Amino acid sequence: MTALSLTDVVADYGDLRVLGPLSLDVVRGQTVALVGKSGAGKSTLLSLMYQQWRPLGAALMPQDLGLVPALSVFHNVYMGGLKRHSTTHNLLSLLRPFKRDIEQIRPVLKTLDIDHKCWTAAGELSGGQRQRVAAARVIHQKGEVLLADEPASALDGPMAERVLAALTDAYPTSVLAMHDVELALHFADRVVGIADGGIALDEPRDRLQASDLLTLY
Ligand SMILES: Nc1ncnc2c1ncn2[C@@H]1O[C@H](COP(=O)(O)OP(=O)(O)OP(=O)(O)O)[C@@H](O)[C@H]1O
C-alpha cells in the first residue's frame, strides 16, 4: 500500500509563506487530530494532504461544508456517491430518487440524527444540521482516508461525539482538524500540533494531557 506521506511541502499565499517546509507521515489505521490556534494552518495542511492523497482514496469534508442550498438533504448526501453511478442514474435521481439509494442513505442520516430532514433543502437547515449533512455526505462517499476540517465545530457535546464516532468508524484512516482539545484527545490516536508554520508537537494520545496542547494556543 502506498504510504500517506508529505515531504517538505510548503504553502504560500502570494509572497507570504504560511506553512512549511514540513514533512509528515500518516500511518494507515490511525486517527490523527490536527490542532493549533486559529490561522495556524490546519486547513492549509489538510488541502495539501487532499491534493497529494486524493489519488490514494482521500475524501475531504471542508470547513465551509460545500453543500448545495437548493437541493434536499438526500440529494446533497447522494452527491458523495455520484461517481459510483452512471450519468443517467444521477440525472434520474435528481427528479425521482431510487429506492435503493434512499435505503442506503437513510441509515446514515439516522446515525447522525438528521433523517427527519431528509427532504428539506440544505439551505433551510441550522449550522449544526448542515454540518451533519456534510458529515453524512462524506460517509456516503466512502474512501481510504478522511480529511475533515473542524467536522464537529457547530455541534454540542453529545452530538459532536456522535458525529466524530460515525466519521471515524466510516474511514480506516482519518485526519481531523479540531479546536476542541478534549475531543481531540478522546478520538485521536495521535495529535499533531501546528504553530509558526510547522509541526510543533507530534505525539501519541496516551502520552498527552490537555495541558500539553494548551501551550499551542
Ligand atoms: N486564500 C487565502 N489568501 C491569503 N491568505 C490565506 C488564505 N487562506 C488562508 N490564508 C492564511 O493562511 C494562514 C493559515 O490559514 P488556515 O485557514 O490554514 O488556518 P487554520 O489553522 O485552519 O485556521 P482556523 O482554525 O481559523 O480555521 C492564515 O494566516 C491565513 O490568514
The ligand as an ORCA input file, in Angstrom:
! r2SCAN-3c Opt
* xyz 0 1
  N      -6.912     32.400      0.461
  C      -6.003     32.918      1.283
  N      -5.302     34.021      0.937
  C      -4.351     34.536      1.757
  N      -4.047     34.014      2.968
  C      -4.715     32.937      3.371
  C      -5.724     32.337      2.554
  N      -6.210     31.258      3.226
  C      -5.555     31.208      4.390
  N      -4.661     32.209      4.477
  C      -3.743     32.463      5.599
  O      -3.028     31.267      5.861
  C      -2.871     31.072      7.255
  C      -3.374     29.684      7.626
  O      -4.809     29.644      7.426
  P      -5.648     28.334      7.682
  O      -7.025     28.593      7.203
  O      -4.911     27.167      7.097
  O      -5.583     28.245      9.278
  P      -6.440     27.329     10.278
  O      -5.471     26.810     11.292
  O      -7.211     26.317      9.519
  O      -7.409     28.400     10.927
  P      -8.892     28.231     11.559
  O      -8.728     27.375     12.801
  O      -9.272     29.628     11.912
  O      -9.769     27.601     10.525
  C      -3.600     32.212      7.948
  O      -2.655     33.170      8.355
  C      -4.499     32.783      6.872
  O      -4.635     34.187      7.045
*
